[in-house]
Amino acid sequence: MPRNIDASYNPIGKSNQNIAFIGAKWHQDIVAQGRNSFLQEVERQTGSTQQVDIFDVPGSYEIPFLAKRLSESQNYAVIVAAGFVVDGGIYRHEFVANAVIDAMMRLQLETGVPIISMVLTPKVFNDHPEHIQFFSEHFKTKGREAAVACLNTLQNLNLISKRPAA
């Protein structure tokens, strides 16, 4: 079972195998499909999700700040971020998506902690059953893909750390 993190949580020990999963609550019903799929694939491949800590943020825009704090904690080898940025019809949503993706890229390069992105920005999303079903299924696929990418990244980091210096 993954550990749900709240403000009073203090991880015991520092393992270079820990994974932080940040999920935006905006369109939580859809984003949760990706989180659940991610956890299922991690468990399928490793036999456990004990190394995964779950964090919630209000929306995708808040992901980079928490990712930065998690990176600085040195408790996580990889961070996975999931969000769904859609056009609400009132303002353009691209600025949010661009800000989030740009910040995550800069952050992983600055801190050395990889960030796997499941922050999706559809060209068109209408809050009707067909789109909800389509994007829920799409997030399931992305969750599996993110788990594979995350585990591959952990494997690569382990290989790097075991290599003797030249």
N, C-alpha and C positions, 0 to 999 in steps of 0.2 A: 504494500500500500504506500503511495507517495505521502510525504509529509506535507501537510498544509501549514503554511507559515503565517504567523500573526506577529504583531509588534513585540510580543514578549518572548518570541522564540530565540533561543541561543544555541546554535549548532554545537554539538560535542565533537571535538576533533576537527582536523582539517584534512579532508581527503581530496586528492586531485581527481577523483572520479565523480564528484558531485555535480549535478545538473540543476540549474535553476530554470523553471518554466514560468514565464510571465504571460498572463492572459488578460486581455482587455475585457471589461464587463459590457461594453457597448456591443449590442447584438450578441450577448452572452450565449443565447441558445444555439447560435451557429458556431461561434468560436469554441464552445465546449466540445463540439464534435471533433474538432482538430486536436484538442487537448486529450480527450479520451482515446482517440486513435493513436496519438503519440505514445501515451502510457501503455496501451495494449501492445504496440510494436516493441517498445523497450522491454516489456516483460516477456514477450515472445522470444526476443533475441538474447536476453540476459538472465531470464528467470526471476527477475525482481524489479520493482520500481522504488526500492528503498533509497536509492541514490538521487531521486528526483524530489526537489522541493517546489511546491506550487505557490505562486504569488499572484494576486489579483490587483489590477489597477483599474481606475474608472474607464479610461479609453486608451486608444493607441498612442495618443499624444504624450501620455504619462510614462510610456514604456522606457524611453531612453534614460530618464532620470533614475528610475529604479535599477535599470541595467547597469548604470554607472556605479551606483552604490554597491550592488552585488559584485561587480568586478573588483571594486576596491576592497571588499571584504576578504578576498583571496580564499573564499570558501568554495568557489565554483570553478570547474574546469571549462564548462560550456554553459551558455545561456541560450534558451530558446524563447522567442517572443512571438505571440500570436495576437492578432487583432484584425478587425474588419472595418475598413474606412470606406464609407459609402457617401454618395451624393444625396444629401438630405433635401435637395431642391431649393434651399434657401441661399446657400453659398457654395463656392467651389471646394471640393474636398481634396483636390490634388496637393494643395499646400500642406495639409496635415500629413498625407502619405509621404511626400517628399521630405518633409522635416524629420519624420520618424526614421525613414530608411537612411537618409544622410547621416543622422546622428548615430544610428547603430553602427554604420560602417566606420565612421570616425572613431567611435568608442572602442570597437574591437581592435582597431589598429593602434590606438593609444595605449590600451591596457594589456593587450596580448591575450585577452579572453575572447574566444570566438563567440559570435552571436549568430544563431541560426534564425532566419526570418520566416515567420508564417503570417506576416502582416500583409493582407491582401486588399487590393483596391480594384474592385470591378469597374468596368467602364459603365455598366448599367446595372442598377439593383433597384427593384421595386418591391415593397413589402407585401408581396402576395404569395400564395402557397407554392407556385411553381418556382419562383426564384429562391424562396426559403429552402425548399427541398433541394434544388440544384446546388446552392452554395453550402448547405449542410453536408451533402455528399462530397463536394469538392474539398471541404475542410477535412473530411475523413482521409481523403487521399493525401492531402498536404501534411496531415499529422503523421501518417506512416512515412512519407518522404523525409520529413524533418527528423524523425527518430533514426532513420537510416543515416542521414547526414550527421546527426549528433554523435551517434556511436562510431561512425567512421572517423569523425574528428577526434574523439577521445582516443581511438586506436592510434591515429597519427601522432597525437601529442605524446602518448606513451612511447611510441617508437623513437620519437625525437629525444625524449628525456633519457632513454636507455642507451642512446648512441654515445660512445666516448667522443670527447672533443678531439678535433683534428690537430 
